[in-house]
């Protein structure tokens, strides 16, 4: 779960050779009603990071020029590509971005 400020969460991964890591973000949206309801994926943006051999820390799900972090449920496909264009299998990551908490409005009573 990611908070409403758009800073993302720390995500740590390790690789055995220098590569560039990337993630495609899809928002999960319900379409239809009743038994015809289905969840569809809508592309919302991507993230790219340069990575090095060993452990890497990145800000996953953070607001960037290529991804506007808005409240909702998301599915991300994470992968790493090396210089020879070899790619890892896509790793599916589900996460949710929470919206700002709504303040309770206080009604003033007149006497």
N, C-alpha and C positions, 0 to 999 in steps of 0.2 A: 504494500500500500504506500502510495506516495502522497505527500502533502500538497496543499494548494499553492505554494509559493513558486513552483516551477523549477526547483533546484535539482530534482531527480533524487536518486539514491546511489550510494556507492556500490559499484558492481566490480567484483574481482574475478579475473580469469587468468589462466596460465597457458602459454604456448611454447613450443619447442624450437621455433625459428621466427625470425622477424617477419611481421605480417601487418596488414591493415585489417582492423575489425570493423564490422558494420552491423547495424540492426535496422530492419524495416518495421515501422510501427503501424498496426492496423487497429482501428477502433471497432469494438464489437457492438453492433446495433441490432435491436429487435425490429423485425418487419412483420407485418400481418397481425391478425388477431385470432384468438382461440386455438383450435388444433392446427390451423394453417400458419401459426407464428413460427418464425425461423430466425436464427441469428446470422447476420451477414457481416463480412469483414470489409471495412472501408479504409483504404490507404490514407494515412494521416501524415506521413513523413519518414525521415530516416536519420540515423546518426552514424558518424564515421570517426574512428579513432586510430591513430598510429600506435602500434604496439611493438614491444621488444621481447626478447627471449626471457622467459620467467613469468613472474606474476605481474599483472597490470591492473591498475585501478582506474575506472572511468565513472563518469556521472551518467548513469543509465536513466532514460526517461526524462532528462532535463530539457527545459525550454531552449531551443536553438533556432537559428534562422530557417532550418529545414524541418522543424517539428514544433508546433505550438501545443504545449501541454495543457489540455483542457480536461475537466472532470469527466470520468467515464471509465469503462472497462476496456482494456487493451490486450492485444496479442502481439508479441514481437518475435521476429525471426532473427536470431543472432548467428553470425558466421565470421570466420577469419579467412582471408585470402593472402597467400604468400606472393613473392615476386614472380614466381613461375606460373601464377594464376591457378594454383591448386587451392581448392576451397574445402573447408570442413562442411559436414552436413549441417543443415539449419537446425538450430536449437530453439524450440518453442518456449517462450517465457510469457506467462500471463501476469498482468499486474493491473492495479486500479489506482486512478488518480482521484483523490477526494477533493470536493469543492470546499469553499470557505464555509465555516459554520455560520448559520443564520442567527442573528441576535433576536431575542424575543422582544417584541414591541410592548412597551408598557402603556397602558391606557390610563389616562388621568381621570379620576372621578371628581365631578363637581358637586359641591354641597350647597 
